Amino acid sequence: MKILKESILISWKKEKKCTGKGHGEYGCGALLELEANDIFLEFQEKSYWSVADEDFNSYIAHSYNFKCPCCQKKTSIDEKEIPKNVRNAILSSEKTKKDKQKYFKKIGYR
């Protein structure tokens, strides 16, 4: 296949330092050039006390992250730093990956 015009998704790049932000650890400080395929999602269940309901409520939050090739530590990246079309592509690929894993598990692969 021949690329006639690159999409914004393919050509998006961002310089970020490995800091370990969002993961409770320190990164190595390497300056990295990120592309869309370097970013992945992590999901975490969060809980809070609701005065109105007088009960604990929980929800699933996600964060955008990258893994440093030098020290292998993860760093979170603010979603405002990622263009909307790139965020949508990442969300879509994660959903596809989860569906694929679920399918493989269903047919007996692990």
Backbone as a ProteinNet text record, in pm:
[ID]
protein_1_A
[PRIMARY]
MKILKESILISWKKEKKCTGKGHGEYGCGALLELEANDIFLEFQEKSYWSVADEDFNSYIAHSYNFKCPCCQKKTSIDEKEIPKNVRNAILSSEKTKKDKQKYFKKIGYR
[TERTIARY]
85.9	0	90	48.7	125.2	50.6	122.5	61	64.6	-50.9	-59.3	-49.9	-112.1	-105.7	-118.1	-21.3	-26.1	-138.7	-203.9	-307.6	-241.9	-317.7	-267.6	-229.4	-305.4	-278.2	-138	-100.4	30.2	142.1	122.6	231.7	236.9	145.2	147.2	265.3	339.2	452.9	455.2	511.4	518.4	644.8	719	835.9	792.9	831.7	800.1	919.2	933.5	1038.4	982.6	1066.9	1032.6	1041.8	925.6	921.9	861.8	786.9	717.6	588.6	552.3	431.5	309.2	230	107.6	126.2	249.6	275.6	356.1	373.2	439.7	585.7	650.1	791.7	862.3	993.4	1071.1	1119.2	1111	1162.7	1310.3	1367.6	1510.9	1541.6	1439.6	1460.5	1491.7	1487.7	1516.3	1412.2	1456.3	1365.7	1328.4	1199.7	1150.6	1059.1	1059.5	965.1	855.5	736.7	623.7	546.9	494.5	400.9	274.3	169.1	39.7	48.9	127.3	133.3	218	281.4	357.6	268.9	148.9	60.2	-40	-62	-158.6	-243.9	-355.1	-447.1	-428.3	-450.2	-460.6	-592.1	-658.1	-786.1	-771.3	-844.3	-837.5	-975.1	-1017.5	-1143.8	-1118.4	-1199.8	-1187	-1316.9	-1306	-1422.5	-1425	-1545.5	-1561.4	-1687.1	-1689.3	-1804.4	-1899.2	-2024.5	-2126.8	-2211.4	-2207.9	-2287.6	-2435.5	-2472.2	-2612.9	-2669.1	-2591.9	-2637	-2602.8	-2514.8	-2460.9	-2409.1	-2329	-2276.3	-2149.9	-2071.9	-1955.3	-2000.3	-1947.9	-1971.7	-1837.4	-1839.5	-1714.2	-1734.7	-1626	-1627.1	-1491.7	-1487.2	-1363.6	-1305.1	-1181.4	-1111.7	-999.2	-966.9	-854.3	-751.5	-628.2	-520.8	-438.1	-382.7	-295.4	-151.7	-77.6	56.3	151.1	279.7	381.5	486.7	559.1	662.5	798.5	889.5	1023	1104.2	1164.6	1246.7	1380.5	1419.7	1547.8	1535.7	1435.6	1424	1300.2	1214.2	1092.7	986.4	1000	899.2	791.5	670.2	556.7	541.7	496	466.2	329.7	246.3	115.6	131.3	46.7	45.7	-95.1	-106.6	-236.4	-310.1	-436.2	-511.5	-525.3	-512.8	-520.6	-401.3	-293.6	-174.8	-185	-289.6	-307.5	-426.4	-408	-520.7	-638.3	-756.8	-878.5	-881.1	-837.9	-842.1	-745.5	-634	-539.3	-598.3	-660.5	-726.2	-833.5	-915	-1020.9	-964.3	-853.4	-790.6	-737.1	-678.4	-625	-739.1	-847.1	-963.6	-1019.9	-1028.4	-1081.7	-993	-862.4	-771.5	-774.8	-790.1	-800.1	-926.2	-1035.4	-1161.3	-1146.7	-1083	-1061	-971.4	-867.1	-775	-848.9	-934.3	-1010.4	-1106	-1173.2	-1263.8	-1187.8	-1067.8	-985	-944	-901.4	-862	-979.5	-1097.5	-1217.8	-1251.8	-1238.5	-1268.2	-1171.3	-1040.2	-940.5	-963.6	-999.5	-1026.8	-1147.1	-1248.2	-1371.3	-1343.9	-1251.8	-1224.2	-1109.9	-1061.9	-967.3	-823	-789.8	-652.4	-638.1	-517	-492.5	-391.3
-117.1	0	122.7	223.3	346.9	458.2	529.6	641.2	764.5	818.5	939.4	1064.9	1060.5	1173	1116.3	1146.6	1096.2	1163	1085	1143.2	1213.8	1297.2	1367.6	1266.7	1159.4	1055.9	998.1	971.4	912.1	1010.9	1137	1233	1307.1	1279.2	1347.8	1301.1	1397.3	1366.9	1466.3	1425	1510.1	1473.2	1574.7	1549.7	1549.6	1444.4	1432.6	1371.5	1409.9	1351.8	1232.8	1135.6	1022.3	1070	1082.1	1133.3	1035.2	937.9	846.3	905.2	1025.5	1094.2	1002.6	1001	922.8	777.8	738.2	598.7	584.4	694.8	690.1	650.8	675.1	644.1	753.1	752.7	851.5	790	868.6	823.4	859	825.2	847.6	985	1059.5	1193.6	1198.2	1084.3	1081.1	1164	1240.5	1316.2	1225.9	1202.5	1107.3	1176.1	1127.5	1175	1069.7	1105.8	1013.3	1024.2	911.2	906	839.4	843.6	790.7	645.6	563.6	421.1	394.5	497.5	481.8	497.3	548.2	579.5	466.5	430.8	326.7	372.7	305.4	337.9	243	296.9	214.7	251.6	151.8	171.7	147.1	228.2	214.9	245.3	161.9	187.9	287.9	392.6	494.6	499.2	524	530.4	663.5	705.7	828.8	817.9	891.8	895.3	1002.8	967	1062.1	1099.8	1226.9	1275.1	1262.9	1293.8	1288.2	1146.1	1048.5	908.3	838.7	900.3	838.6	698	691.7	563.1	586	480	486.5	464.2	542.1	524.3	497.7	428.5	402.6	422	445.4	460.3	415.4	389.4	348.6	470.7	502.9	614.7	559.1	631.5	588.2	700.3	659.7	757.1	716.5	817	794.6	787.6	690.3	664.1	625.3	636.5	580.4	512.4	419.6	345.1	384.6	421.7	465.1	345.9	357.4	247.3	235.4	339.5	336.2	265	304.8	250.3	163.4	153.9	70.6	120.9	244.7	299.7	372.2	372.3	437.6	581	666.9	806.2	839.1	906.9	951	1080.1	1096.1	1217	1274.2	1403.7	1470	1459.1	1419.2	1400.5	1529.1	1645.7	1772.7	1791.9	1717.8	1726.8	1639	1558	1464.6	1512.6	1530.5	1573.2	1476.7	1529	1449.6	1328.4	1344.7	1230.8	1120.2	1157.8	1058.7	988	1065.2	1003.8	905.4	945.2	856.9	729.1	741.8	623.7	530.7	587.2	506.2	434.5	507.2	445.4	332.9	357	258.2	134.5	153.4	38.6	-40.9	25.5	-45	-129.4	-75.1	-149.9	-273	-253.6	-364.3	-470.1	-427.5	-519.7	-600.8	-533.3	-602.7	-704.5	-664.4	-756.3	-877	-852.7	-960.5	-1056.2	-1000.8	-1084.8	-1168.3	-1104.7	-1174.9	-1290.2	-1264.4	-1367.3	-1484.6	-1454.2	-1561	-1643.5	-1576.4	-1648.4	-1740	-1690.5	-1766.4	-1893.4	-1886.1	-2005.3	-2091	-2055.2	-2142.3	-2097	-1985.8	-1934.7	-1845.1	-1835.2	-1749.7	-1645.1
0	0	0	-71.4	-81.1	-7.2	77.9	151.2	62	33.2	-48.3	36.3	154	246.7	387.1	474.1	610.7	687.9	772	856.9	974.6	1042	1160.2	1267.4	1276	1374.8	1356.4	1232.8	1205.6	1235.2	1202.3	1212.7	1346.8	1440.3	1568.6	1651.5	1707.3	1793.7	1908.1	2020.6	2139.3	2216.1	2260.1	2344.3	2490.7	2563.2	2705.7	2777.2	2904.2	2988.2	3064.1	3088.5	3172.9	3317.4	3382.5	3519.8	3619.5	3570.9	3660.3	3715.7	3670.3	3717.9	3706.4	3813.1	3813.4	3854.1	3880.1	3914.7	4043.2	4114.5	4244.6	4240.7	4128.9	4119.2	4039.9	4043.9	3970.3	3839.9	3733.5	3605.6	3594.7	3480.6	3461.2	3401.8	3361.9	3308.2	3160.2	3092.5	2949.2	2873.4	2774.7	2688.7	2572.4	2556.6	2457.3	2356.9	2234.9	2135	2123.2	2169.8	2168.8	2038.7	1995.4	1884.9	1937.2	1859.7	1903.1	1949.2	1880.6	1917.2	2040.9	2097.9	2222.3	2345.9	2326.1	2438.1	2458.4	2583.6	2616.1	2734.3	2752.9	2861.8	2978.7	3098	3217.6	3285.2	3339.9	3405	3554	3633.3	3778.8	3836	3930.7	3998.9	4111.1	4114.9	4218.4	4297.8	4425.7	4513.5	4587	4621.9	4699.8	4784.7	4893.5	4983.1	4935.9	4917	4875.8	4996.5	5033.2	5146.3	5113.6	4989.7	4949.3	4959.1	4913.1	4915.6	5046.3	5125.2	5246	5215.9	5110.1	5065.8	4983.5	4967.7	4880	4736.4	4647.8	4505.1	4439.7	4328.8	4258.9	4108.9	4041	3896.9	3842.7	3714.3	3649.4	3578.4	3613	3549.6	3462.5	3357.5	3274.8	3266.2	3241.3	3223.3	3102.2	3035.6	2920.6	2971.5	2924.1	2975.2	2862.9	2892.8	2805.1	2891.8	2832.9	2904.7	2846.9	2933.9	2892.9	2841.8	2724.2	2673.6	2747.9	2821.2	2893.3	3027.8	3108.2	3244.6	3264.8	3162.6	3166.9	3264.1	3313.6	3405.1	3325.6	3383.2	3317.6	3366.8	3276.9	3309	3250.8	3328.4	3279.5	3200.9	3101.4	3020.9	3025.9	3050.2	3060.7	2927.7	2933.5	2809.3	2728.6	2794	2721.6	2628.5	2652.8	2567.9	2443.4	2437	2326	2242.1	2111.6	2027.3	2035.6	2020.1	2035.6	1942.9	1817.6	1725.4	1769.1	1830.4	1881	2003.2	2094.4	2211.7	2167.5	2069.6	2020.1	1960.3	1886.4	1827	1935.6	2039.8	2150.1	2222.2	2250.8	2315.6	2229.5	2099.5	2006.9	2001.5	1996.1	1989.1	2118.9	2232.9	2361.3	2365.4	2314.6	2312.7	2223.7	2108	2016.1	2080.2	2150.5	2216.6	2322.7	2401.9	2506	2443.3	2333.6	2264.8	2211.6	2157.7	2104.5	2216.8	2330.9	2444.4	2493.8	2501.3	2547.2	2451.6	2321.7	2222.2	2234.3	2245.2	2258.4	2384.4	2493.4	2617.8	2600	2528.3	2505	2426	2330.4	2247.9	2304	2426.3	2494	2498.3	2432.7	2440.1	2561	2614.4	2730	2698.3
[MASK]
++++++++++++++++++++++++++++++++++++++++++++++++++++++++++++++++++++++++++++++++++++++++++++++++++++++++++++++

